[in-house]
Amino acid sequence: MSDPNRIRRQQILREAEGYLDLITVFGGRWPCRPDVRDQVANRVLATLDRIDNPGGLRGHILFLRGQALRTMERYADAIKPLRDAADLEQGNFHIRLALGWCYKRVRRLDLAIQALEEALEADAEQPILHYNLACYWSLAGNAKIACSYLSQAFELQPDYRDLVGSERDFDPIRKHPYFQSLTSVIV
């Protein structure tokens, strides 16, 4: 492929990533209105459609497509591109994290857990993977496994302790002795 085509493809990818950043940069602090969010996310999809020959970037393009659908809360639609991206880029834990997030929201905790456990195979040092697995196992009602993952998240990133109090995913196990002993503060 000629150099101008490669440069054009990279410019289009940066444009799509920029639109995604506009939607997600402030996270939960200042979320976009749903109509604006969806308009920008649709712009991401249209931008990605301009890439006629993805070459070795197919996995990244699929990931961005899945992320755009996920931001629009079209979780079921996001699963296919994210799954395909995960198959192409097996070492990218971000893809499996997003995939798990979508599976959780379509009430497939078994697949959410599987996606994050696969992500751990790629990078076991990511505290967010352990934390989210703790959340998913809590929702599945298994306090022992949830606390094991939560303990690992705390070990890797102690700041995760600050999130536990307001995390509704832990409500099913909040009164369990494993959970209480792990999250209690010793003075």
N, C-alpha and C positions, 0 to 999 in steps of 0.2 A: 504494500500500500504506500502511496506517496505521502511525503511529509505533510503537505497541506491538509490531506484528509485526516491524518492523525491529530493534527493541531485543531482542526474543526471539531472533531469528536471530543477532544478534551475540553474545548470551550463550551460545547453543549452540555457536557457533564457538569462543569463548574456552574453553569447557569442553573441547571436543575437542582444542584446541591444548594445554591444560593436561595432559591425559592423555598426549599425545605427548611433552611436555616431561618428564614423569615417567619415560618409557622412555629418552629420549635424552640427558637433561641431563648425565649423567656419562660419556657416550660409552664408550670402551674401558676407562676406569679401573675402573669398578665396574658392569659390565653386569648387567642384570636376569637372573634365572633365566628360561629360556625359557618355562616355564609361566606365570610372573607377567607377563612381557613380552607373551605372547599374550593373556592375560586382559585386560590394560589396552588393548592394541591393538584387541581386539574391542569394548571399551567405546567407543573412538574411533569405530569403524564404526557402532555402535548409536546413539551420540550424533548423528552426522551424518545418520543415517536419520530423526531427528526433525525435520529441516528439510524442510518441505513445499513451500516456494516459494523456491528459491535466489536468484532474481533475478539481479543482476549479480555474485553471489558464486559462481557455478557453478564457475568455474575454480579458485578457492581451495578449495572443497569437494572437488573431484576430486583436487587436489594432496594434501590432508590424507588422503583415502581411500587414495591411492597410497602415501603415507608410512606409514600404518598397516600396510598389506599388506607393504611393504618391511621394516619393523621385525620382522615375523613371519617374515621370510625367504621370503615368498611372492612372489618376484621376478617370475615369469611373470604372476601375477595383478595385480601392481602396474602393469604396463606399460600396460594399456588406460586406466585412469583418469589416469595420468601423461601419456600421449600426448594424451588429450582435453584435459587441463588445459593442456598446452603449446600446443595449437592455439588455445585461448581466450586465453591470456596469453603471447603470443609474446615479450614483453620480459622475462619472468621467468626469469632464468638458473637459479634454484634448482630449478625444475621439470625443466629439461633435464639438470641435474646428477644429480638423483635418477633420471631416466629412463636416463641413461647408466650409472649405477651398476647398475641392474637388468639392462640389456642385457648388461653385462659378465658378470654372474653367471649368465645363461642362455646364455652362450657365443656372443653375437652382438656381437663386437668391432666389426664394421663399423657396426652401428647405434649402438653406444655412442659411437664416434668421431663419427658423423654428428650425434648429439644434442648432443655437446659443441661441435662446430664451429658448430652452429646457435646455441648459447648464446653463443659468442664474438661472433656477429653482433649479439646484443643488448647484450653488455657485455664488451668485450675487455680490460678492466682488472681482471678477477677472476683472481688468481693460481691459485686452486684449479682453474679450468677448464684453464689451461695445464699445471698439474701433472698433473691426471688424464689429459689428452690425452697427455702424455709417457708416463704409465704404460700407457695403452692401445696407443699406437704401439709401445712396447717389447714388449708382449705379442704384438703383430702382427709383430714381428721387424724393424721399420724403425728402426734406430738413428739415422739422420740426422734424420728427422722428429721422433722422440722427443726427441732432444737439442735440437732447435730449440725445441720447446715447453718443455722443462725450463729452457733458458736464459731464456726469457721469464718463466717462473714465478720464477726466481731474481732476475731484474731487478725484478719487481713486489714480491716478498716474499722477501728474502734468507734468512729463517728456514726456508724450504723445503729449504735445503741440509742441515739437521739431520735431515730425514726420509729422505733418499736411502739412507743406509747400511743401514737396516732395512726398506726397501721392497722386498718380494719381487717386485713387478711389474717391477723393473728387472733381475732376474736374467738374462733372455735377452740383454741388451745390456751387462751389467756389464763384460765384458772387451773391448768394442769401443773402439777408439781415440778416437772422438768422445766417448763417455761418459766415459772415463777422463780425457781432457783437460778436459772440462767440470767434472767433480766433484773433480779433484785440487786440493789446497790449495797455493798458492804462498806460501812464507814469505819 
